[in-house]
Amino acid sequence: MIRENLNSIKSFDENKDKRIDESELKNATDVAKEWARLAKQGKDGWVYYGKEGQVGPKDWQTIEAIAQKHPGVFISRTGSKYWLP
């Protein structure tokens, strides 16, 4: 899924060359796996990007409800520099 959405994960472009290389892709994959683990555990500390910018922190159930209403919403974790669709 990440490989098909490389334009959506620009926050992982560490060297700012406007392309996601293999090490940046691995980092994105690792972050996605870690966030999936945290979501599965029901951990709080999620934020999403809304009309006025960053909103949160919220619990995972709230993020799921927002994602159902707004497919493709970008989410992150409190304090993270990364965003995922």
Buried (B, 14 or more C-beta within 10 A) or exposed (E): EBEEEBEBBEBBBEEEEEEBEEEBBEBBBEBBEEBEEBBEEEEBBBBBBEEEEEBBBBEBEBBEEBBEEEEEBBBBBEEBEBBBB
